[in-house]
Amino acid sequence: MLPVIHLFGISVPTYPVMGGIACAVFWLMFAKALRRDIRRRIRFILPPAVIISALIGARLLHAAVNPNRYGANYPIWKLSYERMYLMGGIIIGMAVLYLLCHELDLPFLRISDDLTFSAGMAMVIRKAGCFLNGCCGGKPGGRFGMVFPARSAIYDIMNTPYEARRVLPVQLFECIAYLIGVIVLLVIVRKYKLPEGCRFLIYAFYVSMVRLILHPLRETTYPDIWNLVYPVLYIIILAFSAGLVIRLFYRHKKV
Protein backbone atom coordinates (compact mmCIF):
# COMPACT_ATOMS: atom_id res chain seq x y z
CA MET A 1 0.00 0.00 0.00
CA LEU A 2 1.08 3.56 -0.67
CA PRO A 3 -1.07 6.18 1.10
CA VAL A 4 1.38 8.98 0.22
CA ILE A 5 3.29 9.51 -3.03
CA HIS A 6 6.72 11.16 -2.84
CA LEU A 7 7.84 12.84 -6.08
CA PHE A 8 10.69 15.36 -6.43
CA GLY A 9 10.59 16.18 -2.75
CA ILE A 10 6.81 16.70 -2.73
CA SER A 11 4.45 14.46 -0.78
CA VAL A 12 0.86 14.11 -1.94
CA PRO A 13 -1.92 11.78 -0.69
CA THR A 14 -2.51 8.90 -3.08
CA TYR A 15 -6.30 8.68 -2.74
CA PRO A 16 -7.25 12.09 -4.23
CA VAL A 17 -4.54 11.73 -6.88
CA MET A 18 -6.01 8.42 -8.03
CA GLY A 19 -9.49 9.97 -7.87
CA GLY A 20 -8.34 12.79 -10.14
CA ILE A 21 -6.78 10.30 -12.56
CA ALA A 22 -10.02 8.29 -12.57
CA CYS A 23 -12.06 11.40 -13.44
CA ALA A 24 -9.61 12.42 -16.17
CA VAL A 25 -9.60 8.94 -17.73
CA PHE A 26 -13.40 8.83 -17.64
CA TRP A 27 -13.67 12.29 -19.24
CA LEU A 28 -11.23 11.50 -22.08
CA MET A 29 -12.54 8.00 -22.84
CA PHE A 30 -16.21 9.03 -22.69
CA ALA A 31 -15.66 12.13 -24.86
CA LYS A 32 -13.80 10.02 -27.43
CA ALA A 33 -16.51 7.34 -27.49
CA LEU A 34 -19.20 10.01 -27.94
CA ARG A 35 -17.59 11.18 -31.20
CA ARG A 36 -19.21 8.21 -32.98
CA ASP A 37 -22.70 9.36 -32.01
CA ILE A 38 -22.51 13.09 -31.29
CA ARG A 39 -20.88 15.56 -33.65
CA ARG A 40 -21.88 18.63 -31.71
CA ARG A 41 -20.04 20.35 -28.87
CA ILE A 42 -22.47 18.70 -26.47
CA ARG A 43 -20.09 15.74 -26.21
CA PHE A 44 -17.78 17.97 -24.17
CA ILE A 45 -20.59 18.74 -21.71
CA LEU A 46 -21.83 15.24 -20.92
CA PRO A 47 -18.62 13.85 -19.31
CA PRO A 48 -18.12 16.65 -16.74
CA ALA A 49 -21.86 16.69 -16.00
CA VAL A 50 -21.78 12.97 -15.20
CA ILE A 51 -18.59 13.33 -13.13
CA ILE A 52 -19.95 16.21 -11.02
CA SER A 53 -23.32 14.54 -10.46
CA ALA A 54 -21.60 11.23 -9.58
CA LEU A 55 -19.41 12.94 -6.98
CA ILE A 56 -22.47 14.64 -5.49
CA GLY A 57 -24.40 11.37 -5.47
CA ALA A 58 -21.52 9.54 -3.79
CA ARG A 59 -21.39 12.15 -1.02
CA LEU A 60 -25.19 12.19 -0.57
CA LEU A 61 -25.32 8.42 -0.11
CA HIS A 62 -22.49 8.56 2.41
CA ALA A 63 -24.38 11.27 4.32
CA ALA A 64 -27.59 9.24 4.21
CA VAL A 65 -25.80 6.19 5.62
CA ASN A 66 -23.67 8.13 8.13
CA PRO A 67 -25.66 11.25 9.13
CA ASN A 68 -23.79 11.55 12.44
CA ARG A 69 -20.53 12.26 10.60
CA TYR A 70 -21.84 15.58 9.26
CA GLY A 71 -22.52 18.87 10.99
CA ALA A 72 -20.95 22.26 11.63
CA ASN A 73 -17.43 20.82 11.71
CA TYR A 74 -17.93 18.92 8.45
CA PRO A 75 -20.84 20.20 6.30
CA ILE A 76 -22.16 17.90 3.61
CA TRP A 77 -21.12 20.37 0.89
CA LYS A 78 -17.46 20.43 1.93
CA LEU A 79 -15.27 20.14 -1.16
CA SER A 80 -13.01 17.20 -0.40
CA TYR A 81 -12.44 13.88 -2.11
CA GLU A 82 -13.48 11.68 0.80
CA ARG A 83 -16.59 10.28 2.47
CA MET A 84 -18.13 8.96 -0.73
CA TYR A 85 -19.98 5.75 -1.58
CA LEU A 86 -19.68 4.37 -5.10
CA MET A 87 -23.29 3.25 -5.58
CA GLY A 88 -24.61 6.75 -4.89
CA GLY A 89 -22.35 8.09 -7.61
CA ILE A 90 -23.45 5.45 -10.11
CA ILE A 91 -27.18 5.95 -9.47
CA ILE A 92 -27.18 9.76 -9.51
CA GLY A 93 -24.69 9.94 -12.37
CA MET A 94 -26.83 7.71 -14.58
CA ALA A 95 -30.02 9.54 -13.57
CA VAL A 96 -28.49 12.87 -14.64
CA LEU A 97 -27.24 11.33 -17.89
CA TYR A 98 -30.75 10.06 -18.62
CA LEU A 99 -32.27 13.50 -17.97
CA LEU A 100 -29.69 15.20 -20.17
CA CYS A 101 -30.26 12.72 -23.00
CA HIS A 102 -34.02 13.26 -22.69
CA GLU A 103 -33.71 17.06 -22.76
CA LEU A 104 -31.17 17.10 -25.61
CA ASP A 105 -33.01 14.43 -27.63
CA LEU A 106 -30.06 12.02 -27.51
CA PRO A 107 -30.31 8.18 -27.65
CA PHE A 108 -29.81 7.19 -24.00
CA LEU A 109 -29.15 3.50 -24.65
CA ARG A 110 -26.45 4.26 -27.21
CA ILE A 111 -24.91 6.96 -25.00
CA SER A 112 -24.88 4.59 -22.00
CA ASP A 113 -22.99 2.08 -24.15
CA ASP A 114 -20.46 4.82 -24.95
CA LEU A 115 -20.04 5.40 -21.23
CA THR A 116 -19.48 1.77 -20.23
CA PHE A 117 -15.75 1.28 -20.76
CA SER A 118 -14.84 4.74 -19.46
CA ALA A 119 -16.89 4.14 -16.31
CA GLY A 120 -15.39 0.67 -15.88
CA MET A 121 -11.82 1.96 -16.09
CA ALA A 122 -12.63 4.86 -13.76
CA MET A 123 -13.91 2.38 -11.17
CA VAL A 124 -10.79 0.25 -11.57
CA ILE A 125 -8.55 3.27 -10.91
CA ARG A 126 -10.70 4.51 -8.03
CA LYS A 127 -10.64 1.13 -6.31
CA ALA A 128 -6.88 0.93 -6.84
CA GLY A 129 -6.67 4.30 -5.05
CA CYS A 130 -8.82 2.96 -2.19
CA PHE A 131 -6.49 -0.01 -1.80
CA LEU A 132 -3.32 2.09 -1.96
CA ASN A 133 -4.78 4.44 0.65
CA GLY A 134 -4.96 1.45 2.98
CA CYS A 135 -8.01 2.49 4.96
CA CYS A 136 -10.96 0.36 3.81
CA GLY A 137 -10.35 -3.30 4.47
CA GLY A 138 -12.63 -6.23 4.97
CA LYS A 139 -13.19 -8.73 7.74
CA PRO A 140 -10.29 -10.63 9.35
CA GLY A 141 -8.70 -12.86 6.72
CA GLY A 142 -5.95 -14.75 8.54
CA ARG A 143 -3.19 -15.79 6.18
CA PHE A 144 -5.25 -14.51 3.24
CA GLY A 145 -5.45 -11.03 4.77
CA MET A 146 -3.24 -7.95 4.70
CA VAL A 147 -2.30 -5.38 7.35
CA PHE A 148 -3.69 -1.93 6.53
CA PRO A 149 -1.33 0.86 7.70
CA ALA A 150 -4.10 3.41 8.29
CA ARG A 151 -5.37 1.25 11.15
CA SER A 152 -2.03 0.81 12.90
CA ALA A 153 -2.65 3.46 15.57
CA ILE A 154 -5.97 1.89 16.58
CA TYR A 155 -4.46 -1.60 16.57
CA ASP A 156 -1.58 -0.40 18.81
CA ILE A 157 -3.94 1.23 21.30
CA MET A 158 -6.10 -1.90 21.49
CA ASN A 159 -3.04 -4.21 21.58
CA THR A 160 -4.54 -6.17 18.70
CA PRO A 161 -2.60 -9.39 17.92
CA TYR A 162 -0.80 -9.40 14.58
CA GLU A 163 -2.94 -12.15 13.04
CA ALA A 164 -6.12 -10.21 13.91
CA ARG A 165 -4.73 -7.20 12.05
CA ARG A 166 -4.71 -9.10 8.78
CA VAL A 167 -7.95 -8.24 6.96
CA LEU A 168 -9.27 -9.12 3.52
CA PRO A 169 -8.29 -6.52 0.86
CA VAL A 170 -11.84 -6.17 -0.50
CA GLN A 171 -10.99 -3.03 -2.48
CA LEU A 172 -8.24 -4.93 -4.30
CA PHE A 173 -10.69 -7.75 -5.04
CA GLU A 174 -13.10 -5.18 -6.52
CA CYS A 175 -10.38 -3.52 -8.57
CA ILE A 176 -9.30 -6.81 -10.14
CA ALA A 177 -12.90 -7.94 -10.71
CA TYR A 178 -13.87 -4.69 -12.46
CA LEU A 179 -10.79 -4.88 -14.69
CA ILE A 180 -11.57 -8.49 -15.63
CA GLY A 181 -15.14 -7.39 -16.43
CA VAL A 182 -13.90 -4.63 -18.74
CA ILE A 183 -11.57 -7.01 -20.59
CA VAL A 184 -14.19 -9.75 -21.00
CA LEU A 185 -16.83 -7.28 -22.15
CA LEU A 186 -14.39 -5.78 -24.65
CA VAL A 187 -13.84 -9.26 -26.14
CA ILE A 188 -17.61 -9.86 -26.29
CA VAL A 189 -18.28 -6.52 -27.98
CA ARG A 190 -15.62 -7.14 -30.62
CA LYS A 191 -16.92 -10.64 -31.33
CA TYR A 192 -20.69 -10.04 -31.22
CA LYS A 193 -22.99 -7.22 -32.26
CA LEU A 194 -25.01 -6.41 -29.16
CA PRO A 195 -28.30 -4.47 -29.21
CA GLU A 196 -28.02 -0.86 -28.07
CA GLY A 197 -27.87 -0.57 -24.30
CA CYS A 198 -26.76 -4.16 -23.68
CA ARG A 199 -23.11 -3.27 -23.24
CA PHE A 200 -23.94 -1.01 -20.31
CA LEU A 201 -26.57 -3.34 -18.85
CA ILE A 202 -24.26 -6.37 -18.95
CA TYR A 203 -21.53 -4.48 -17.12
CA ALA A 204 -24.06 -3.08 -14.62
CA PHE A 205 -25.22 -6.66 -13.99
CA TYR A 206 -21.62 -7.78 -13.51
CA VAL A 207 -20.69 -4.95 -11.13
CA SER A 208 -23.79 -5.58 -9.02
CA MET A 209 -22.99 -9.29 -8.87
CA VAL A 210 -19.42 -8.57 -7.78
CA ARG A 211 -20.57 -6.19 -5.05
CA LEU A 212 -23.25 -8.63 -3.86
CA ILE A 213 -20.67 -11.43 -3.57
CA LEU A 214 -18.13 -9.23 -1.78
CA HIS A 215 -20.62 -7.56 0.56
CA PRO A 216 -20.39 -10.23 3.31
CA LEU A 217 -16.60 -9.82 3.30
CA ARG A 218 -16.69 -6.08 4.06
CA GLU A 219 -16.10 -4.64 7.50
CA THR A 220 -18.99 -2.20 7.80
CA THR A 221 -19.37 0.69 10.23
CA TYR A 222 -22.82 1.90 9.15
CA PRO A 223 -26.18 0.97 10.79
CA ASP A 224 -27.30 -2.66 10.43
CA ILE A 225 -30.28 -1.70 8.25
CA TRP A 226 -27.86 -0.85 5.43
CA ASN A 227 -26.52 -4.38 5.52
CA LEU A 228 -29.96 -5.31 4.23
CA VAL A 229 -30.50 -2.29 1.95
CA TYR A 230 -27.32 -2.80 -0.04
CA PRO A 231 -27.92 -6.48 -0.98
CA VAL A 232 -31.54 -5.67 -1.86
CA LEU A 233 -30.34 -2.82 -4.08
CA TYR A 234 -27.87 -5.12 -5.85
CA ILE A 235 -30.56 -7.76 -6.40
CA ILE A 236 -32.93 -5.15 -7.85
CA ILE A 237 -30.22 -3.95 -10.28
CA LEU A 238 -29.42 -7.56 -11.21
CA ALA A 239 -33.06 -8.35 -11.95
CA PHE A 240 -33.70 -5.08 -13.80
CA SER A 241 -30.60 -5.25 -15.99
CA ALA A 242 -31.08 -8.96 -16.78
CA GLY A 243 -34.73 -8.44 -17.69
CA LEU A 244 -33.95 -5.45 -19.88
CA VAL A 245 -31.12 -7.27 -21.67
CA ILE A 246 -33.49 -10.17 -22.46
CA ARG A 247 -36.10 -7.72 -23.74
CA LEU A 248 -33.57 -5.86 -25.92
CA PHE A 249 -32.26 -9.12 -27.40
CA TYR A 250 -35.83 -10.29 -28.10
CA ARG A 251 -36.68 -7.01 -29.79
CA HIS A 252 -33.41 -7.08 -31.77
CA LYS A 253 -34.14 -10.63 -32.96
CA LYS A 254 -37.59 -9.66 -34.22
CA VAL A 255 -36.26 -6.77 -36.32
N, C-alpha and C positions, 0 to 999 in steps of 0.2 A: 504494500500500500504506500501511497505517496500523497499525504494530505497537503503538502506544501511543495511547490516547484521552485528551485533555485536556478536562476539564469542570469549570468553576467553580474553577479552580486546583488540581484534583486530577488526577493522572496514573495511569491504570490500564492494564494490558496488555490488548490487544484480544482475544487468543486465548481466555483463560478467560472473558471477558465474553461472547463469542459462543457459547462452549460452554454457559454458563449459560442464555443466551437459547434455545439449541437445546433444552436439557432442559425448560425451562419451556413452550415451544411444543409440544413433544411431549406433555408431561403434560396440558396443557389440551385439545389437540385430541383426544388418545386418550380422555381421560375423557368428553369430550362425545360422541364417536362411540359409546362404550360404552353410553350412555344408551338407545340403541335396542334393545339386546339384554340389558342387565343392569340390573335395577331395584334391586338390593341395594347395600349399601355396598362390596361387593367391587370395584366399578368404580374406587374411589379407591385400591385397593391395587395393582391390576395395573400402572398406569403407573409408579409409583416402583420397583416390583419389576423391571420391564424395564429402566428407566434404570440402576439400581444394577448389575444383572447385566451389562448391556452395557458399562458402564465397567470392570467387573472383567475381562470377556472381552477388551476392547481392550488393557488393560494386560498380561494374560497372554500374548496373542499377541505383543505387542512384546517381552516378556521371552523368549519362546521363540525369536524370530528374532534377538534381540540379547542373549544371556545375559551377555556381557562388560560390558554397561553397568549391571549390577546387582551389589550387594554391600553391604558395611558402610556405605559412604558414601551409597548410594542403594538402600535395600531395596525389594523389589518391592511392598510394601504401603504405600509412602509416599503420603500423600494429596496429590496434586497433579495438575492437569489438563494433563498432558503425557505423552510417551512412550506413545502409544496408537495401535493400528492398527484401522481401521474394521471390517474383516472379522471380527476376533475379537469385537467388540461385537455385530455382527449375528448371528453364529452362536450365541454364548452367550445373548444376549438372547432369541432365538427359542426356544432349547432350554428356557430357564426358563419362558417363556410357555406352551410346550406342556405342561410338567410341571404348572404351576399350573392350566391348563384341565383336564387329566386329573384332578387331585386334587379340583378344585371342580366337576367334572361340567359344564364349560362347552364350547360348540361351538368348537373350535379354529379351524376354517376361517373361520367367521363372525367370530371375534375377530381373526384375522390380517387380515381385510379391513378391520376397524375401525381397525387399527393402520397401514395402508398410507400414507395421506396424511400422518398425523402423523410417521411415520418419514421419509417423503420430504422433508418440509419441514425436519425436524431435520437431515438430511444436507445439505440446501442451505445452511442457516445455518452448520453446522459447517465445511463446505468454504469458505464465504465467510470465516470466521474464519481458516482455514489460509492463505488467499491474503493476507488483510490482514496477517497476522503476518509474511509475507514470508520464510519459512524453507525451505519445501519446494517447490523448483522441479523442473523436468524437465531434460532434456538440452539442450545448446546449441541455440538456435533461430535465431541470426542476426537478421535484421530482423524475424522473427516472435516473437522472444523479448523478455523483460523483465529488468531488473536487479533482483535481490532484495537489499534493504538489509541483511538479517541476515548476508549473506555478504561484505559489504564489507571487513571486517577481514582475512579470509582472502585475498580477492582482492588487497588492497594488499600483504600480506606476500609473496605469490607473484608480484607484478607482472603480474597477469593482464591481457591487453589488453582494452579495452572491449568489443569485439565478442564475445569469448569469455565475457564476463560475462552476456550476454543469453541467458537460458534460457527454455524453454517453460513458461508458467504452467499446469501440469497441474491444479492445484487449482481454478483458475478454470474450466478446461474441464469438470471434474467438476461444479462448482457449477451451471454453465449447463445441462449435460446432465441433471442430476437435476431441475432446475426444469422443463425442457421435458417430461421424463417425467411429472412430476406433472400438468402442464397437459393433456397429451395423454390421460393415463389418466382424468382428471376428465371430459373430453369423452366418452370411450368409455363410462364408467360412466353418464353421464346419458343417453346415446343408446341403450345396449343393456343388457339385463338379463343380467348374467354369473352363472354358477353360483358358489356359495359357495366362497371360497378363490382364485378366479381373479384377483381384483383384486390380491391380494398376490403371487401367483405370477407374474403378468405383469410387475409392477414389479421383482420379484426377478430375473427373466430380463433385464429391461432394464438394471438396475444392473450385473449381472454382465457383460453385453455391453459396456457402457461401460468398465468397469474392464479387461476383456480387451483392448479396442482401445487404451486409453491406457497399458497396462502397458509397452510398448516405449519409450514417450516419457519414462518416469520415470527420474530419476537415483537409483539405489538404492545403499545403503551396507551392506546385509545380505549374508550369504553367498550364493554363486552358486546353491546348491541351491534357495533360495527363489524365484529367478527361474524355476524350473521348477514349484515347488509352487503358486505363485499362479495361473499360467495353467491348470494342471490343476484346481485348485479351482474356478475360474470356469467351466470347461468342464463339470465335474460338476454345478454348480448350474444351468447352462443346460440340460443334458440332463434333469435331474431335474424342473425347473420346467416345461419344455416338455412332457415326457411326462405329468406330472400334470395340466396344463391340458387336454391332449387327452383324457385319461381322464375328467376332470370334465365336459367338454362332451359327450362320448359318453354318459355316464351321465345327464346332464341332458336330452339329446335323447330318451332312451328312456323317461323318466318321462312 
